[in-house]
């Protein structure tokens, strides 16, 4: 399974769509941005949950990444 199929499966689950519909009808940039948006939401929630832990508990848990996908502006 290639990376685009994995992204389509993730996005399809979030949007309650069929993965084939995404792969057939969406452009690659559209899929990448949508995947990045939802993956970043999830990563941000995990990071905020980690940050809200007591400092002693925080030391026991590996720090999650704040962002799953980094978006850069065009220069």
Phi and psi in radians as a Rosetta constraint file:
Dihedral C 1 N 2 CA 2 C 2 CIRCULARHARMONIC -1.471 0.35
Dihedral N 2 CA 2 C 2 N 3 CIRCULARHARMONIC 3.019 0.35
Dihedral C 2 N 3 CA 3 C 3 CIRCULARHARMONIC -1.130 0.35
Dihedral N 3 CA 3 C 3 N 4 CIRCULARHARMONIC -0.634 0.35
Dihedral C 3 N 4 CA 4 C 4 CIRCULARHARMONIC -1.172 0.35
Dihedral N 4 CA 4 C 4 N 5 CIRCULARHARMONIC -0.628 0.35
Dihedral C 4 N 5 CA 5 C 5 CIRCULARHARMONIC -1.162 0.35
Dihedral N 5 CA 5 C 5 N 6 CIRCULARHARMONIC -0.698 0.35
Dihedral C 5 N 6 CA 6 C 6 CIRCULARHARMONIC -1.121 0.35
Dihedral N 6 CA 6 C 6 N 7 CIRCULARHARMONIC -0.748 0.35
Dihedral C 6 N 7 CA 7 C 7 CIRCULARHARMONIC -1.072 0.35
Dihedral N 7 CA 7 C 7 N 8 CIRCULARHARMONIC -0.761 0.35
Dihedral C 7 N 8 CA 8 C 8 CIRCULARHARMONIC -1.102 0.35
Dihedral N 8 CA 8 C 8 N 9 CIRCULARHARMONIC -0.691 0.35
Dihedral C 8 N 9 CA 9 C 9 CIRCULARHARMONIC -1.098 0.35
Dihedral N 9 CA 9 C 9 N 10 CIRCULARHARMONIC -0.758 0.35
Dihedral C 9 N 10 CA 10 C 10 CIRCULARHARMONIC -1.103 0.35
Dihedral N 10 CA 10 C 10 N 11 CIRCULARHARMONIC -0.858 0.35
Dihedral C 10 N 11 CA 11 C 11 CIRCULARHARMONIC -1.152 0.35
Dihedral N 11 CA 11 C 11 N 12 CIRCULARHARMONIC -0.706 0.35
Dihedral C 11 N 12 CA 12 C 12 CIRCULARHARMONIC -1.068 0.35
Dihedral N 12 CA 12 C 12 N 13 CIRCULARHARMONIC -0.701 0.35
Dihedral C 12 N 13 CA 13 C 13 CIRCULARHARMONIC -1.119 0.35
Dihedral N 13 CA 13 C 13 N 14 CIRCULARHARMONIC -0.730 0.35
Dihedral C 13 N 14 CA 14 C 14 CIRCULARHARMONIC -1.162 0.35
Dihedral N 14 CA 14 C 14 N 15 CIRCULARHARMONIC -0.646 0.35
Dihedral C 14 N 15 CA 15 C 15 CIRCULARHARMONIC -1.774 0.35
Dihedral N 15 CA 15 C 15 N 16 CIRCULARHARMONIC 0.068 0.35
Dihedral C 15 N 16 CA 16 C 16 CIRCULARHARMONIC 0.959 0.35
Dihedral N 16 CA 16 C 16 N 17 CIRCULARHARMONIC 0.850 0.35
Dihedral C 16 N 17 CA 17 C 17 CIRCULARHARMONIC -2.081 0.35
Dihedral N 17 CA 17 C 17 N 18 CIRCULARHARMONIC 2.945 0.35
Dihedral C 17 N 18 CA 18 C 18 CIRCULARHARMONIC -1.471 0.35
Dihedral N 18 CA 18 C 18 N 19 CIRCULARHARMONIC 2.373 0.35
Dihedral C 18 N 19 CA 19 C 19 CIRCULARHARMONIC -1.017 0.35
Dihedral N 19 CA 19 C 19 N 20 CIRCULARHARMONIC -0.631 0.35
Dihedral C 19 N 20 CA 20 C 20 CIRCULARHARMONIC -1.094 0.35
Dihedral N 20 CA 20 C 20 N 21 CIRCULARHARMONIC -0.627 0.35
Dihedral C 20 N 21 CA 21 C 21 CIRCULARHARMONIC -1.080 0.35
Dihedral N 21 CA 21 C 21 N 22 CIRCULARHARMONIC -0.729 0.35
Dihedral C 21 N 22 CA 22 C 22 CIRCULARHARMONIC -1.162 0.35
Dihedral N 22 CA 22 C 22 N 23 CIRCULARHARMONIC -0.829 0.35
Dihedral C 22 N 23 CA 23 C 23 CIRCULARHARMONIC -1.133 0.35
Dihedral N 23 CA 23 C 23 N 24 CIRCULARHARMONIC -0.575 0.35
Dihedral C 23 N 24 CA 24 C 24 CIRCULARHARMONIC -1.438 0.35
Dihedral N 24 CA 24 C 24 N 25 CIRCULARHARMONIC -0.595 0.35
Dihedral C 24 N 25 CA 25 C 25 CIRCULARHARMONIC -1.934 0.35
Dihedral N 25 CA 25 C 25 N 26 CIRCULARHARMONIC -0.343 0.35
Dihedral C 25 N 26 CA 26 C 26 CIRCULARHARMONIC -1.634 0.35
Dihedral N 26 CA 26 C 26 N 27 CIRCULARHARMONIC 2.625 0.35
Dihedral C 26 N 27 CA 27 C 27 CIRCULARHARMONIC -1.436 0.35
Dihedral N 27 CA 27 C 27 N 28 CIRCULARHARMONIC 2.833 0.35
Dihedral C 27 N 28 CA 28 C 28 CIRCULARHARMONIC -1.090 0.35
Dihedral N 28 CA 28 C 28 N 29 CIRCULARHARMONIC -0.818 0.35
Dihedral C 28 N 29 CA 29 C 29 CIRCULARHARMONIC -1.042 0.35
Dihedral N 29 CA 29 C 29 N 30 CIRCULARHARMONIC -0.675 0.35
Dihedral C 29 N 30 CA 30 C 30 CIRCULARHARMONIC -1.092 0.35
Dihedral N 30 CA 30 C 30 N 31 CIRCULARHARMONIC -0.745 0.35
Dihedral C 30 N 31 CA 31 C 31 CIRCULARHARMONIC -1.140 0.35
Dihedral N 31 CA 31 C 31 N 32 CIRCULARHARMONIC -0.762 0.35
Dihedral C 31 N 32 CA 32 C 32 CIRCULARHARMONIC -1.131 0.35
Dihedral N 32 CA 32 C 32 N 33 CIRCULARHARMONIC -0.741 0.35
Dihedral C 32 N 33 CA 33 C 33 CIRCULARHARMONIC -1.187 0.35
Dihedral N 33 CA 33 C 33 N 34 CIRCULARHARMONIC -0.724 0.35
Dihedral C 33 N 34 CA 34 C 34 CIRCULARHARMONIC -1.133 0.35
Dihedral N 34 CA 34 C 34 N 35 CIRCULARHARMONIC -0.766 0.35
Dihedral C 34 N 35 CA 35 C 35 CIRCULARHARMONIC -1.043 0.35
Dihedral N 35 CA 35 C 35 N 36 CIRCULARHARMONIC -0.832 0.35
Dihedral C 35 N 36 CA 36 C 36 CIRCULARHARMONIC -1.035 0.35
Dihedral N 36 CA 36 C 36 N 37 CIRCULARHARMONIC -0.717 0.35
Dihedral C 36 N 37 CA 37 C 37 CIRCULARHARMONIC -1.064 0.35
Dihedral N 37 CA 37 C 37 N 38 CIRCULARHARMONIC -0.900 0.35
Dihedral C 37 N 38 CA 38 C 38 CIRCULARHARMONIC -1.240 0.35
Dihedral N 38 CA 38 C 38 N 39 CIRCULARHARMONIC -0.651 0.35
Dihedral C 38 N 39 CA 39 C 39 CIRCULARHARMONIC -1.148 0.35
Dihedral N 39 CA 39 C 39 N 40 CIRCULARHARMONIC -0.666 0.35
Dihedral C 39 N 40 CA 40 C 40 CIRCULARHARMONIC -1.186 0.35
Dihedral N 40 CA 40 C 40 N 41 CIRCULARHARMONIC -0.641 0.35
Dihedral C 40 N 41 CA 41 C 41 CIRCULARHARMONIC -1.037 0.35
Dihedral N 41 CA 41 C 41 N 42 CIRCULARHARMONIC -0.816 0.35
Dihedral C 41 N 42 CA 42 C 42 CIRCULARHARMONIC -1.137 0.35
Dihedral N 42 CA 42 C 42 N 43 CIRCULARHARMONIC -0.758 0.35
Dihedral C 42 N 43 CA 43 C 43 CIRCULARHARMONIC -1.112 0.35
Dihedral N 43 CA 43 C 43 N 44 CIRCULARHARMONIC -0.695 0.35
Dihedral C 43 N 44 CA 44 C 44 CIRCULARHARMONIC -1.120 0.35
Dihedral N 44 CA 44 C 44 N 45 CIRCULARHARMONIC -0.741 0.35
Dihedral C 44 N 45 CA 45 C 45 CIRCULARHARMONIC -1.059 0.35
Dihedral N 45 CA 45 C 45 N 46 CIRCULARHARMONIC -0.786 0.35
Dihedral C 45 N 46 CA 46 C 46 CIRCULARHARMONIC -1.082 0.35
Dihedral N 46 CA 46 C 46 N 47 CIRCULARHARMONIC -0.719 0.35
Dihedral C 46 N 47 CA 47 C 47 CIRCULARHARMONIC -1.140 0.35
Dihedral N 47 CA 47 C 47 N 48 CIRCULARHARMONIC -0.754 0.35
Dihedral C 47 N 48 CA 48 C 48 CIRCULARHARMONIC -1.144 0.35
Dihedral N 48 CA 48 C 48 N 49 CIRCULARHARMONIC -0.673 0.35
Dihedral C 48 N 49 CA 49 C 49 CIRCULARHARMONIC -1.083 0.35
Dihedral N 49 CA 49 C 49 N 50 CIRCULARHARMONIC -0.759 0.35
Dihedral C 49 N 50 CA 50 C 50 CIRCULARHARMONIC -1.103 0.35
Dihedral N 50 CA 50 C 50 N 51 CIRCULARHARMONIC -0.748 0.35
Dihedral C 50 N 51 CA 51 C 51 CIRCULARHARMONIC -1.148 0.35
Dihedral N 51 CA 51 C 51 N 52 CIRCULARHARMONIC -0.497 0.35
Dihedral C 51 N 52 CA 52 C 52 CIRCULARHARMONIC -1.433 0.35
Dihedral N 52 CA 52 C 52 N 53 CIRCULARHARMONIC -0.108 0.35
Dihedral C 52 N 53 CA 53 C 53 CIRCULARHARMONIC -1.210 0.35
Dihedral N 53 CA 53 C 53 N 54 CIRCULARHARMONIC 2.737 0.35
Dihedral C 53 N 54 CA 54 C 54 CIRCULARHARMONIC -1.064 0.35
Dihedral N 54 CA 54 C 54 N 55 CIRCULARHARMONIC 2.474 0.35
Dihedral C 54 N 55 CA 55 C 55 CIRCULARHARMONIC -0.937 0.35
Dihedral N 55 CA 55 C 55 N 56 CIRCULARHARMONIC -0.601 0.35
Dihedral C 55 N 56 CA 56 C 56 CIRCULARHARMONIC -1.203 0.35
Dihedral N 56 CA 56 C 56 N 57 CIRCULARHARMONIC -0.687 0.35
Dihedral C 56 N 57 CA 57 C 57 CIRCULARHARMONIC -1.217 0.35
Dihedral N 57 CA 57 C 57 N 58 CIRCULARHARMONIC -0.630 0.35
Dihedral C 57 N 58 CA 58 C 58 CIRCULARHARMONIC -1.053 0.35
Dihedral N 58 CA 58 C 58 N 59 CIRCULARHARMONIC -0.595 0.35
Dihedral C 58 N 59 CA 59 C 59 CIRCULARHARMONIC -1.162 0.35
Dihedral N 59 CA 59 C 59 N 60 CIRCULARHARMONIC -0.451 0.35
Dihedral C 59 N 60 CA 60 C 60 CIRCULARHARMONIC -1.461 0.35
Dihedral N 60 CA 60 C 60 N 61 CIRCULARHARMONIC -0.346 0.35
Dihedral C 60 N 61 CA 61 C 61 CIRCULARHARMONIC -1.878 0.35
Dihedral N 61 CA 61 C 61 N 62 CIRCULARHARMONIC 2.379 0.35
Dihedral C 61 N 62 CA 62 C 62 CIRCULARHARMONIC -1.164 0.35
Dihedral N 62 CA 62 C 62 N 63 CIRCULARHARMONIC 2.372 0.35
Dihedral C 62 N 63 CA 63 C 63 CIRCULARHARMONIC -1.183 0.35
Dihedral N 63 CA 63 C 63 N 64 CIRCULARHARMONIC 2.170 0.35
Dihedral C 63 N 64 CA 64 C 64 CIRCULARHARMONIC -1.347 0.35
Dihedral N 64 CA 64 C 64 N 65 CIRCULARHARMONIC 2.765 0.35
Dihedral C 64 N 65 CA 65 C 65 CIRCULARHARMONIC -1.234 0.35
Dihedral N 65 CA 65 C 65 N 66 CIRCULARHARMONIC 2.505 0.35
Dihedral C 65 N 66 CA 66 C 66 CIRCULARHARMONIC -1.300 0.35
Dihedral N 66 CA 66 C 66 N 67 CIRCULARHARMONIC -0.550 0.35
Dihedral C 66 N 67 CA 67 C 67 CIRCULARHARMONIC -2.288 0.35
Dihedral N 67 CA 67 C 67 N 68 CIRCULARHARMONIC 2.467 0.35
Dihedral C 67 N 68 CA 68 C 68 CIRCULARHARMONIC -1.523 0.35
Dihedral N 68 CA 68 C 68 N 69 CIRCULARHARMONIC -0.623 0.35
Dihedral C 68 N 69 CA 69 C 69 CIRCULARHARMONIC -2.296 0.35
Dihedral N 69 CA 69 C 69 N 70 CIRCULARHARMONIC 2.263 0.35
Dihedral C 69 N 70 CA 70 C 70 CIRCULARHARMONIC -1.707 0.35
Dihedral N 70 CA 70 C 70 N 71 CIRCULARHARMONIC 2.187 0.35
Dihedral C 70 N 71 CA 71 C 71 CIRCULARHARMONIC -1.749 0.35
Dihedral N 71 CA 71 C 71 N 72 CIRCULARHARMONIC 2.329 0.35
Dihedral C 71 N 72 CA 72 C 72 CIRCULARHARMONIC -2.053 0.35
Dihedral N 72 CA 72 C 72 N 73 CIRCULARHARMONIC 2.488 0.35
Dihedral C 72 N 73 CA 73 C 73 CIRCULARHARMONIC -1.332 0.35
Dihedral N 73 CA 73 C 73 N 74 CIRCULARHARMONIC 2.739 0.35
Dihedral C 73 N 74 CA 74 C 74 CIRCULARHARMONIC -1.408 0.35
Dihedral N 74 CA 74 C 74 N 75 CIRCULARHARMONIC 2.318 0.35
